[in-house]
């Protein structure tokens, strides 16, 4: 899950911390979303994005049952 958090950090241009409790376990996941090309990290996957696809936050919730929650923490 830490690898996923690292990838998400680049996509959302903010620090993402894995708090799922699944740290140390390996998963083979496929996540499909439409990247937000207006953000610095929003260049998304190599293939052209599907303009009708879900946003990243929606895809995380619907496809993986995960959510991004904003919070404050040590810098």
Buried (B, 14 or more C-beta within 10 A) or exposed (E): BEEBBEEBBEBBEEEBEBEBEEEEEEEEEEBEBBBBEEBEBBEBEEEEBEEEBBEBBEBBBEBBEBEBEEEEEEE
